[in-house]
Amino acid sequence: MSRVIDYILYFFFYSAAGWLVESIYCSVGEKKWINRGFLTGPICPIYGTGAVIFSVCLAPFKDKWYLVFLIGLVLADIVEFITSLIMEKLFHARWWDYSDRFLNIQGRICFKHSIYWGIASLVFTYMVHPFTTQKIFVHLPNQYKGVILAVILVIFVLDLINAVRAAMDIRKLMMKLAGLYDNIATAVGGIRNTVEQGFENLQNKITKQGIKLATWTSEINQQLSEARKNFDSMQNEPTNKDAKREEKKAYRIITRSSALRASAKNRIDYIEEILDAIKARIKDDDDEMY
């Protein structure tokens, strides 16, 4: 039981350490403090998960550094790939995207970052973890570990619940945008197929169903306006003291991920562009009718 508690404490310790390093790294680039991570508190669970996996799986190969490098690289890639899938399922958008990187797999992992993970596994195994266990955790009394862990778990669970509530709001927005996007893409595909059948056929079809198409366009535009309003509100930090914690958390989540913002914005811009084209076509056809 004591060993299990140690590993759980490792998870939270390295999650906090990873959060600190990543926040500093991103803050230097942006020249302002950026609180990284999905949760409100100083924690990035992906780093804690990776550290625990490293500490368990790499220990048997500690005498062979090249195996530590290769196995650590593979394990980290698996964790990153699975995390990407989960975040995409949750938000209907990419939390990070390596699609433009050399030797990437679905844009979730790439060669460059894999090498970084391999180097990180070496640093962790031979420097960081020995220091942590021998210089920090060795001074932590066993009788207090359970109490410390209980307090951390309570705070973590409350923070997680708050984050999930906010994530659900963002998920609803992304699902709506995805639905509108698919709806528009299907309509555009139908129009293109009609064009292939002949311009005259297209003219007759649009003339006969102009009102129906205009009504559909109006409905899509209304839904898009609501989605954009929600998206814009999430990007503006709530100043009202009575603002819900979910609203504040939604702002933090969506502003911390450039990939998430870009995905939502691109979908909105695409839908608006197609709607404008359809409206212009309807107007042109109306002019030709008279």
N, C-alpha and C positions, 0 to 999 in steps of 0.2 A: 504493500500500500504506500509506503514511504517513497518508493521508486516512482510510482505513478504520480504522486504529488509533485515530485521533483520535475518530471517531464511537463506537467501542466504549468508549473511555475516557469520552466524554460520557455514554454510557448508564449506566455504573456511578457516575459522579459525581452525576448528577441522580437516580438511583435512591436513592443515599444521602441526598442533600439532601431528597428527597421524604419518605423515611422519617423523617428528623429532624423536619421540619415537622409531619407528620401525627401522629407520636408525641407531640410537645409539645402539639399541639392537643387530642388525645384525653386526654392526661394531665391537662391543666388542668380539663377537664370532669369527670373521674373523681376528681380530687384525689389521684392516685397515678400513679407512672410506669407507662406502658403501652408495651410494645415492639410496635409495629404491624408488620404485614407477614406474608407467608406463610413467609418464610425466617427462620432463626435470626439471621443476621447483620443489620447495619444497612442494609437494602436493600429497596426496594419497586420491583420491575421495571416496574410500570405507569407510574411517573413517568419512568423512564429511557427507556422506549419512546416515551412521548408527547413527551419533550424532543427525541429524535433525529428523530422525524417532523416536529416543529415546525421544527427547525433546517434540515432539508432542504427541506420543502415550502413554508415561509412566506418564505424568503429572497427568492424572485423577486417577492414582493408587498410588500416592506418599505416602498416609497414610498407605499403606499395602506393606511392603517391600518384602514379599514373592511373591506377584503378580508382583512387579517390576522385581524381579529376573527371574521368569518364563516367563513373557511376553517379557522381554528384551532378554532372551536367545533365544526364538523362532524367534523374529524379526531379531536378528543378524544372526541366522542360515539361514533365508530366504535370507537376503542380500548377505551373503557369497556364498550360493548355486547358486543364480542367477548370481552373478558376475563370478563365476567359469564357468558357462555355456557360458556366453558371451565371456570370454577370450578364452575358448576352441574353440568356433566358429570362433573367430578371428584368432587364431594362429594354430588351428588344433593340439593343444597339451595342456597338463595340466599346469596351472600356479602354482598350488600347488596340492599335492596329499596326502590324509590321508588314503589310501587304507590299510596300515599296522597298522592303529590305531584301538583301541577297539570301537565297535559300530559306525562304519562310514556308511554314505550313499553315495554310488557311489564314495567314496574317496574325496568328495567335502566338507563335514562337518563331524565332529566326536564328540563323547561324551566329550572328554577332552577339546576341544576348546569350546564346547557349555557351559560347566561349567565356563570357563574363560569369555565367553561373558556374562553369567548371573552375575558374580561378577563385570564385567566391567559396566554393566547397573546400579548396585547399587552405585558404585563409581561415575559414571557419574551423576546420578539423585540426590544424596544427598551431593556430594562434588564438583565435577568439574563444572557442569553447573551452580549451584548457584554462585560459585566464579566467573565464567566467566561473567555472566550477571550483578552481583552486584559490581564487582571490576574492570572490564575491559570495557565492553560495555556501562556501565552507564556513563562513562566519554567521550564517543564518541558523539560529537555534531550531532544532527539530520540533520542539513543542509549540513553536509559534507558526510553523509552516502552514498547518491546517487553518488557523485563524486568518492568516494573511491571504491564503487562497480563497477562503470563504468570502472575505470582503471584496477581493478582486472580482470574483465570479458574480456577485450581486450587482456590482457596478457595470460589469461587462454585459450582463443579461439585460439590464435596464437600457443601456446604450444601444444594444442590438435591437431591442423591441422598437425603440424610437426611430432607429435608422430604417428598419423594415417598413414601418408605417409610411415614412417619407418616400421610400423606394416604390411603394405601391402607387403613390400619386404619379411619380415619374413613369412608372410602368404603364399606367392607364394612358398617359399622354403619348408615349411611344407606340402603344398598341393602336391608338386612334390614328396617328400619323401613318403607321404601317398599313392600316386598313384603307385610308384615303389614297395612299401611294399605290397600293395594289389595284384599287378601284379605277384610278386614273390610268394606270398602265394598261389595264384590261380594255378600257374604253379606247385609248389611243391605238392599241393593237387592233381593235375591231375596225376603227376608221382606216387604218393602214391597209388592212385586208380588203376593205371596200374599194380603196383607191386602186389596188391591184386589179380589181374586177372591171374597172373602167370609170373614168371621170364623170361620165353622164349618169351612171348608176349612183355615184356618190352625190351628185347634185340633187337627184330626185329623192334620195333617201333623206338627206338633210332638210330639204324643203318640206317634205311630208311630216318629218318628225322634229321640226325646228322647235316647236313649243315644248315638246317633251325633253329635248336636249337642253333647252334653256332652263327649264325647271330643275333638271338634274344638276346642271352646272351651278344654279343658285343654291341648291341644298348642299352641294359639296363645298361651295365657297363659305357658307355659313358655318359648317363644321370646321373648316380650316381656320376661320376667324377665331372661333372659340379655342382651337388648339394653339394658335399663335399667341392668343391672350394668356393662356396658361403657361406657355413656354416663356414668354417675356416676363411674367410675374415671378417665375422660378429663378430667373437670372437677376432679379432685383432683390437686394437684401431687405428683408422685412424690417421696417423701422418702428412699426406699431408695437408697443409694449405688450399688447394683448394678442399678438400674433401666435398662432399655434406652433408648438415645437416641431410638428411635422413640416410646416411651411419653412421654418428656419433651416431644418435639416435638408429639405429638398433643395434649397438654395445652395447649401454647402456641397451637396453631392454633385449637382449639375454644373457648378462653377469649377469644381476641382478636376473635371475630366474634359479635356479639349475634344477628345474623340466622341464623347457623348453629345456635347453641344454641336459639334460639326455634323453628326449624323442627323440630329433633329432639324438643324437649319437647312441642310441639303434637301431633306425630304420636303420641308415647307416650301423652299424656293422652287423645287421641281414642280410641285403641285400648282403653285401660283403661276408659273410659266406656262404650263399646259392649259390651265383655266383661261388665262389671257388669250392664248392662241385660239381656244374653242370659242370664246366670246367674240373675238375678231372675225372668226369664220362665220358665226351665226349672223353677225351684223352685215358682213359682206353679202351673204346669201339673201338677207332681207332686202338689201338695196337692189339686188339684181331682180328680185321678184316684182318690183314696182316700176 
